[in-house]
């Protein structure tokens, strides 16, 4: 019979080191996947907010931007609720227009606007 002097198999240290390397790669991959899914959800929410802003603006242009309410909650777009605010950012009465800013927020996390749109509107006549 022929016997080899080379060791057959792996030592316990090599097994533990390989398990540490594999587990580190697995944890890093799962964290990256989790972050990717968060970003994808946020992107989808932003696209829904853009669609809701377009719907709001279309309705306001039909009725006239001079009657835009300052704030509201409950804009629904495909089952998603948004909160929105409007503010006049610039007035040019001598030119007859004002700049109205529309900002849409997530109803649950309303600290940072999802969408911010500035629209030039005809200013109301002074009464």
C-alpha distance (Angstrom), angle and dihedral (degrees) to the residues before:
residue distance angle dihedral
X1 . . .
X2 3.75 . .
X3 3.84 119.0 .
X4 3.80 122.8 -165.1
X5 3.77 122.9 -140.5
X6 3.80 91.5 -150.0
X7 3.83 116.9 100.7
X8 3.79 116.2 -108.7
X9 3.79 115.3 -141.6
X10 3.76 135.0 1.7
X11 3.75 131.5 -63.2
X12 3.80 122.5 -119.0
X13 3.81 90.4 -108.2
X14 3.80 91.9 56.4
X15 3.81 91.0 49.2
X16 3.82 92.6 50.2
X17 3.82 92.9 46.7
X18 3.79 91.9 49.7
X19 3.83 90.7 48.7
X20 3.81 90.6 51.4
X21 3.81 91.2 50.7
X22 3.81 93.2 47.4
X23 3.82 93.3 46.1
X24 3.82 91.3 48.8
X25 3.80 90.8 52.2
X26 3.81 90.9 46.7
X27 3.82 93.5 51.1
X28 3.81 91.5 47.0
X29 3.81 91.0 49.7
X30 3.81 92.6 49.4
X31 3.80 92.2 49.3
X32 3.79 90.8 49.8
X33 3.81 90.1 49.7
X34 3.80 91.2 49.3
X35 3.81 91.6 50.8
X36 3.80 90.8 47.3
X37 3.81 91.1 52.6
X38 3.83 91.0 49.7
X39 3.80 90.8 51.5
X40 3.80 91.6 47.2
X41 3.82 91.1 51.7
X42 3.80 91.3 48.0
X43 3.81 91.0 48.9
X44 3.81 91.2 50.6
X45 3.82 90.4 48.8
X46 3.81 90.7 50.7
X47 3.81 91.9 50.7
X48 3.81 89.3 50.7
X49 3.82 89.1 50.2
X50 3.81 90.6 51.9
X51 3.81 89.9 52.3
X52 3.82 90.8 48.4
X53 3.83 90.7 49.0
X54 3.80 90.3 51.6
X55 3.81 89.7 51.1
X56 3.82 92.2 49.3
X57 3.79 92.8 47.2
X58 3.80 92.3 47.7
X59 3.80 90.4 53.0
X60 3.79 92.3 46.9
X61 3.80 93.1 49.3
X62 3.80 89.1 53.8
X63 3.83 93.0 52.7
X64 3.79 97.7 32.0
X65 3.76 128.1 -93.4
X66 3.80 92.7 -114.6
X67 3.83 89.0 78.8
X68 3.80 97.0 53.0
X69 3.81 110.4 139.0
X70 3.84 116.0 -129.5
X71 3.82 98.8 -124.3
X72 3.76 143.9 -6.5
X73 3.77 143.7 163.4
X74 3.73 128.5 -141.3
X75 3.77 108.6 58.6
X76 3.77 101.6 156.7
X77 3.77 121.9 -157.5
X78 3.81 116.2 173.3
X79 3.80 91.2 -26.7
X80 3.82 96.2 -45.8
X81 3.80 118.9 121.4
X82 3.80 119.7 -144.7
X83 3.78 134.3 -175.7
X84 3.79 117.3 -143.5
X85 3.79 138.0 -168.5
X86 3.77 132.5 -168.5
X87 3.78 128.5 -159.0
X88 3.77 135.4 173.6
X89 3.79 105.9 -117.5
X90 3.78 98.9 177.5
X91 3.79 134.8 14.2
X92 3.78 125.0 -161.0
X93 3.82 104.3 178.6
X94 3.80 92.0 167.5
X95 3.81 89.0 58.3
X96 3.81 93.6 38.3
X97 3.80 100.7 -120.8
X98 3.77 142.5 92.4
X99 3.79 134.3 -160.2
X100 3.80 113.4 -119.6
X101 3.82 118.9 -164.4
X102 3.80 117.6 -150.7
X103 3.81 116.2 -163.9
X104 3.80 124.0 -176.2
X105 3.80 121.6 -158.5
X106 3.77 133.6 -171.1
X107 3.81 106.0 -100.5
X108 3.82 92.1 -132.3
X109 3.83 99.6 39.1
X110 3.78 105.8 32.4
X111 3.79 102.4 164.5
X112 3.81 100.6 95.4
X113 3.82 121.8 38.3
X114 3.77 116.5 -118.8
X115 3.81 92.4 -156.3
X116 3.79 132.3 16.1
X117 3.81 119.3 -172.6
X118 3.81 128.7 178.4
X119 3.80 116.2 -153.1
X120 3.79 129.0 -174.1
X121 3.80 109.1 -131.7
X122 3.77 133.9 -177.8
X123 3.79 107.2 -102.6
X124 3.78 119.9 -120.0
X125 3.73 115.3 -102.0
X126 3.81 113.5 -107.6
X127 3.78 111.9 -104.6
